[in-house]
């Protein structure tokens, strides 16, 4: 698995132009069944993929934290929201709350999330390949294929199933 993760940024870079062209066409004329197809691709891939063997998303990027996330997680950790913010978060260039550091503070040595049941929405939805109106998040998907081996495979399979 580590070999696959290590080679992923280069493979994503090699496919970038092809993916960008594909997503531009997809945005202009999304198939009527796109969301259903993406849900199926997502489900099929995550039957094969064990995120605990990878956790590259947690090791290399951090999620955005919404106010609801902050409330829920701070309550779970028995902290006041401002204490949670001060201890774990910072404000990024887009004025969003993000982790102070990566890898994620809440990732343990066995790739388990110690706040899994209350994790941020961005984490629970990652890599967003089953999101409604999938064609509207192509920029996000282009980034995620360089982080998540499952997202890379889903996009490659999508290009086969939905030729443009």
C-alpha distance (Angstrom), angle and dihedral (degrees) to the residues before:
residue distance angle dihedral
X1 . . .
X2 3.81 . .
X3 3.80 90.7 .
X4 3.80 90.0 53.5
X5 3.81 91.2 49.1
X6 3.81 92.6 47.2
X7 3.81 91.9 52.3
X8 3.78 95.4 43.6
X9 3.84 99.6 89.4
X10 3.82 91.1 53.6
X11 3.81 93.2 45.1
X12 3.81 89.7 49.6
X13 3.80 90.2 48.3
X14 3.82 90.4 50.4
X15 3.83 89.8 52.6
X16 3.81 96.2 40.4
X17 3.79 97.9 99.1
X18 3.81 92.6 44.4
X19 3.82 91.8 47.2
X20 3.78 93.4 46.6
X21 3.81 91.1 53.0
X22 3.81 91.2 46.5
X23 3.81 93.3 49.9
X24 3.81 92.5 47.1
X25 3.79 89.5 56.8
X26 3.79 91.2 43.5
X27 3.81 91.1 53.0
X28 3.80 92.3 51.1
X29 3.78 94.8 49.1
X30 3.81 114.9 11.7
X31 3.81 114.2 -170.5
X32 3.81 114.1 -111.8
X33 3.80 90.8 -119.9
X34 3.83 96.1 46.3
X35 3.81 97.8 114.8
X36 3.80 92.3 46.2
X37 3.83 90.8 47.9
X38 3.81 91.3 48.3
X39 3.80 91.8 49.4
X40 3.80 89.3 52.4
X41 3.82 93.3 47.5
X42 3.79 90.1 46.9
X43 3.81 93.3 49.5
X44 3.81 92.8 46.5
X45 3.80 93.2 50.0
X46 3.79 95.1 46.2
X47 3.80 90.8 51.9
X48 3.84 85.0 63.9
X49 3.79 99.6 34.7
X50 3.79 123.7 80.6
X51 3.78 107.2 -161.8
X52 3.81 90.7 -164.0
X53 3.80 89.6 67.8
X54 3.80 90.2 55.9
X55 3.82 117.9 22.6
X56 3.80 88.1 167.6
X57 3.80 89.9 144.2
X58 3.82 90.0 59.2
X59 3.80 92.8 43.2
X60 3.81 98.7 48.6
X61 3.81 109.4 25.5
X62 3.75 138.5 31.8
X63 3.78 129.2 -139.8
X64 3.76 128.6 -121.1
X65 3.78 112.1 -105.7
X66 3.79 116.9 -140.2
X67 3.79 121.6 -155.8
X68 3.82 88.2 -104.7
X69 3.83 89.6 53.1
X70 3.80 91.0 50.3
X71 3.82 92.5 49.1
X72 3.82 93.4 47.5
X73 3.81 96.8 44.1
X74 3.81 95.7 42.7
X75 3.82 90.1 50.7
X76 3.82 89.5 50.3
X77 3.82 90.9 50.1
X78 3.83 90.6 44.6
X79 3.79 91.9 -119.4
X80 3.75 131.3 128.4
X81 3.83 110.5 -108.3
X82 3.81 91.5 -111.5
X83 3.81 91.0 50.7
X84 3.81 89.5 52.2
X85 3.80 90.9 49.0
X86 3.80 93.2 47.8
X87 3.80 93.1 46.9
X88 3.82 101.5 42.7
X89 3.80 113.8 11.1
X90 3.76 143.3 64.0
X91 3.79 133.6 -175.6
X92 3.81 113.9 -107.3
X93 3.81 131.0 -149.8
X94 3.83 90.4 -83.7
X95 3.81 90.3 53.9
X96 3.81 92.2 -109.6
X97 3.78 127.1 134.7
X98 3.81 111.0 -110.1
X99 3.79 135.2 161.8
X100 3.78 117.3 -74.9
X101 3.80 89.2 -130.1
X102 3.77 145.4 5.8
X103 2.96 138.9 -101.7
X104 3.79 88.5 62.4
X105 3.77 113.6 -95.5
X106 3.80 89.3 -135.1
X107 3.82 96.1 57.1
X108 3.79 113.5 100.9
X109 3.82 128.4 -152.9
X110 3.83 92.6 -91.8
X111 3.85 91.7 53.6
X112 3.80 92.7 -104.5
X113 3.78 120.6 139.9
X114 3.78 109.3 -127.1
X115 3.84 90.4 -154.6
X116 3.82 95.1 40.4
X117 3.81 96.1 134.0
X118 3.82 91.7 52.9
X119 3.81 99.7 28.3
X120 3.82 119.9 144.5
X121 3.79 118.0 -78.8
X122 3.81 89.3 -117.3
X123 3.82 89.0 60.1
X124 3.79 96.1 46.2
X125 3.81 90.9 50.9
X126 3.83 97.5 42.8
X127 3.05 128.1 155.0
X128 3.83 86.2 22.7
X129 3.81 93.1 -145.9
X130 3.80 91.4 133.7
X131 3.77 95.5 48.3
X132 3.80 120.5 132.6
X133 3.81 112.5 -106.1
X134 3.79 88.7 22.1
X135 3.82 92.3 176.8
X136 3.82 89.4 67.8
X137 3.82 94.6 63.4
X138 3.79 100.7 54.0
X139 3.82 93.6 126.7
X140 3.79 90.5 54.5
X141 3.80 91.3 46.1
X142 3.81 90.9 50.6
X143 3.82 88.4 56.7
X144 3.79 94.1 44.2
X145 3.82 95.4 54.4
X146 3.81 87.0 65.4
X147 3.83 91.0 53.0
X148 3.80 106.5 34.1
X149 3.81 122.6 52.0
X150 3.82 89.7 -159.1
X151 3.82 92.0 53.9
X152 3.81 89.4 49.5
X153 3.81 91.0 52.6
X154 3.80 92.7 45.1
X155 3.81 92.0 53.4
X156 3.80 92.0 46.8
X157 3.80 90.6 51.1
X158 3.80 90.7 44.3
X159 3.81 90.2 57.1
X160 3.81 89.4 54.0
X161 3.80 94.8 47.4
X162 3.78 97.9 40.5
X163 3.79 104.9 39.4
X164 3.79 111.5 -173.3
